[in-house]
Amino acid sequence: MTDLLYSEEEEALRSAVRDLLTDRCGAASVLSRAETAEPHDRELWKALADGMGLAGLLVPEELGGQGATHREAAVVLEELGRAVAPVPYLTSAVVATETLLACEGEAARELLAALASGRRIGVLALPLSHATQNFGSAVREEGGALRGRVTGVADAAVADVLLVPTGTGLFAVDAADSGVDIAPQTSLDLTRPLAAVTFDGARARALTPDAAPALARGLRAGAALLASEQLGVAEWCLTETVRYVKERHQFNRPVGSFQALKHRLAQLWLEVVNTRAAARHAADALAAGSDEPNLAAALAQAYAAPVAVRAAEEALQLHGGIGMTWEHPVHLYLKRAKADSIAYGTAGRHREALAELVELPAP
């Protein structure tokens, strides 16, 4: 039977990441950075990727990575979710890395080594809401050059290399190429900004002639491990709300002593516990290479996405007036939860996929 409990090594990793985030990614710093033109925290990313080697967790040791599993990456994402950390870990260290791991050839190996070291940040040039390997023809390849436009690309603003699917394969493009234009877009989640990427004769390096398998692997890993980030968001919201209702008084009593609020928080606690089980199962299915990772990823997203949103909504409401202010960080968690709820497919899309996988189609 699969053991979904955290190992001693995973708990040690959690402690190290949490200590770093406590020191360098407090709510005040995230809030102040969100109001600037550069919401990404490059120094924090350097500490995570270079200092702790976390960018290469999923990369084999022979390619310069840590050779760890998706379970360890999931622990990192839980902590990043708890801090709504403005770093491109999910997009680069998970989605782009997993996409490259499905490619063969020296070009893919060199990129993997660069991403694992933290020297470069890779981003898959697809909308954050994209859920399947059916990418259409937004970008076309003409004699080694790319033309087209993709909108809603998460973390494109800090990308060094873009992985671009076309009808003729998967290509790598340097973000600094003169034929690439990256324009910021209005994003609900200020800690994971979106951008429109335009390719106008950008020079491209071929990675694989068949992009579908690589995209399927990258997007599946993104959906599965996103559930761990959503778990971190929900846990922070629950923990902070419980703490607040113990401190806030009305009628000379802590508001947390009122039975109606106890019931709401008890129900939320149950949902968070179930989310942890679903997220751990998804990470373990990827790590173990079992025959059900697609099912586990769909199940985790179908459950975790609405729980994270509900946890953030409850946190905002139960914090009362202070929760409605810009100074309180709860709005960052609500926006992250809402944005995550459509990332790599909505809960409804994953429920449909889940029904197909268990041969239980909708009536």
N, C-alpha and C positions, 0 to 999 in steps of 0.2 A: 504494500500500500504506500502511496506517495506521502512523504512527510512534508507538509507545507509550513511547519514551524520554522522560525528563523534559527540558523545555526550560530554558533559562537562567532565564527568569522564574519557572518553577515551583521551581527549585532555590533561587532567591533568596527566594521565599515560604517554602519549607521552613526555610531558615536563620533567617529572622526569627521564625517561629513557634517553632522549637526553642529559640532564645535566650530568648524570653519564658517558655516553659515551664520551662526550666532555672532561670531566676531565681525563678519564682513558683509552680512546681508540682513541687517535689521530692518524692521518695517519702515522706519524713518528714512533710511537711505534708499529703499526701493521706491517709496512715495516721491521723494525729491528727484530721483532719477527719471521717474515716469513723466515728469513735467518738462524734461529737456528734449533736445533733438536727438540725443543718443541714449535711449533707454537701456541698451545692453550694457552689462557690467563686464568690461573686457578684463579688468584686473581679477575679478572673481573667477572668470572663465580660465584665466591663466593659472590661477591657484588650483582649480579643480583638475584641469587638463594636464598641465605641465608639472605642477607641484605634487599632486596626488596620483597622477596617471590614470584618471578616471575616464578620459576620452577613449582610451584603448581597451576598456574592459572586455568588449566583445570581439576584439581582434586577436587572432592566434599569436603566440609568443614568437614564432618564427618570422612574423611580419612586424615585430616591434610592439605588439600589444601585451595585455595582461593575461590573455587566455582564460578569462573568467567566463561566467555564464550569465544568462538573462536574469537569474535570481539576484545576483549582485547588482546588475544594472537597475533592477526594479527597486532595490533598497535605496539606491542613489536618487532615483526619481521620486520616491516617497518623500525624501527629505527636501528635494528641490520644490516639490509641490507644497510642502508645509511652509516654505519660505517665499513662495511665488518668485523664485529666483529668476532674474532676467538674463539667462544664459541659454545658448543654443544646444543644450545637451540632447534633448529628444530628437531634434532635427538632424544634428550632425553625428553624435556618438551612437545613435540608435538607427534612425531611418536611413541616412546616407550610408552609414557603415554596413548595415545589413544588406542594402542594395548592392554595394560593391562586393560583398562577400559572395554574392551569387554570380559574379562575373569572373571570367578567367582571363589570363593575359597579364603581361608586365605592367601595362598602364594602370589596371585596377589595383595591382599589388603595390605600386608606388603610391597611389592615392591613399590606400588603406594605411600604409606606414606613416604618411604625413598626417592623416586624421588622428591616428592613434597617438602620435607624439604631441598633438595639440598645436602643432605649428600651423596647421591649416584647418579651416572650418568648411565642411561640405554641406550642401543643402540640395535636396531633391526639388527640381523646378516643376512642381505641381501645386495646385491650390491646396491649402491646408485641409479643406473639406473633402478632398479627393479620397475615395475609398477603395477603388478597384484598379487593376492593371489596365483597364480599358481607358486609355488616355486620349483617344481621339487624335486630331492632327493640328493642335494649336501651334506647334513648331515643326518646320520642315527642314530637311537637310539638302543642300545643293552644293555638290562638289567640295565637301569638307567644311562648308560654312552653314550656319544656322540662321533662319529667319522666322520670326513669329513673336507672339506675345503671350505671356502667362500672368494671370493676376492672382492675388491672394497667396503669395508664396511666403511662408513664415520664415523669419530670420534671414531673409535674403540680403538685408542691409549689411550684415557682418560676414557674409559668405566669402570665402576665397575661391571656391570652386563650386560650380553648379552642375548637377547631374541632370541632363536634359533628355527625356524620352522623345523620340520621333517615330514616324512610320517605318524608318529603316534601321532602328536600333537605339541604343543608349549611348550618349556622348557626354564628355566632360568638357566644360568651358571655364576658362579663368574669368572670374567676376570682374577683374580689372581690364579685360580686353576692350579695345575701343569700340567693338561692335555690340557691347552689352550696356544697356541702360537700366538702372534699378531705381525706380521711383517709389517713395513711401506712399502707402495708402492709409486711410483712416481705419484704425483697428480698435475694436471693442476692448481687447486685452492689451493694455499698454506695455505689459511685460513680455509679450511675444508679438512684436509688431509684424505687420504684413507689408508686402511690396509688390508692385507690378514689374515684371522683368521683360524687357524687349530685346530681342536678338535681331540685329541688322548686319548680317554678314560676319557674325562672330566665328572665330576659328575654333574648330571642335576636334577633339580626339575621340576616336571610336573606342568604346569599352566592350560592347557586345552587340551582335547583329539582331538579337532577339531580346527586346527590353521587357517583355511580359513576365518571364520568371523572376527577373531581378526586382521588378516593381512589386510583384506579388509578395516576395519575401520581405522587402523593405516596409511596405504598407501594413503587412500583417504584424510585424514586430512593433511598428509604431502604434497600431491600435491596441495590441496586447499590453505593452508597457505603459501606454498612456493611462491605463486603468490604475497603475501604481501611483502616477502623479495625481490622479483624481482622488485616490485614497488619501494621499498626503494633504490635499486641499480640504477634504471632508473632515479629517482628523483634527486639523488646526481649528476649523470652524466649530466643531463640537467641543474641543477642549477649552477654547477661549470663551465660548458661550456659557459653559458650565461654570467656569471661573467667575465670569461677570455676574451671572444671576445669583451667585453666592454673596457677592459684594454689594449689589444694588439693593436698596431697601425701599419698600413702600408700606405704609401703615405699620411702621416699626417692625417690619419683618423682611427677611431676604426674599426677593421675588422668586428665587429658586425653590422656596418652600411651598409655593402654591401648587396644588395638585395638577391643575391643567398644564402648567409648564413642565412638571415632572414627567407627565405622560408623553408630551411632545419630545422631550429630550431622551426619554427611554426608548421611544420608537426610533429616533434618529440613531441612537447608539446601536440598536440591533441592525439597522441598515448599514452602518459603517462597518460593523463586524462582518456582515455578509459580503460587503465590498472587498474587505481584506481577503476573504477566502477566495473570491472570484479572481482578484488580481494576482494572488499568489499562485493559484492554479494555472493561470495564463502564463506567468513567467516560468513556472516549472515545466509546463508543456513544451515551451520553446527550448528550455535548457536541456531537457531530457531527450528531445528529438522524437517525442512520441507521435503516434499516428493521429492525434487529435488537436494539434495546435490551432488549426483554423476554427474548430469548434470552441476551443477554450478562449481564443481571442474574441470571437463574436459574443460569447456568453459574458465575458468580462466587460466589454463595452456596452452591451445591452443593459447591464445592471449598474455599472459604476457611473456612467454619465449622468443619469437623472438623480442619483444619490448625491453626487458632488454639488449639483445645482441646488437641490433641496437643502443640503447642509448649509450652503452659503446664504440662501434665502432666510432660513431660520436664524442664522447668526445675525444677519442684518436686522431682522425684525425684533429679536429678543435683546439686542443691544439698545433698543429704543432710539431716542433722538441722536445720541452720539454715533450710532451706527450709520446714520444718514449723512454724516459729514465727510468731507474730503480728507480731513486729518486722520480719521480712523482707517486702518488698512482693510477693513472687511470688504470694501467695494472692490479692492484688487482681487480678492478671492472669488467674489461673485462673477466678476468679469472673466477671470481665468476659467472658472467652472463653466460658464456659458459658452465661451470660445471652445473649450475642450469638448463640449457636448456635440459639436459638429465636426471636430477634427477627425480625419480618417474615417468618416462615416457617422451618421447620426445613430442614436439608439434604435430607431425604427429600421434603419437600413441593416443594422447588425441582427435585429430580431428576424428580419426576412432571411438573411443568410443562415442564421441558426436553424430556422424552420426547414430550409432546404437541406442542410447538412444532416438533420435527423429525420428527413423524409416526412415532414409534417407541414405541408404547404398550407397557406392561408386559404379559407373557403372562398 
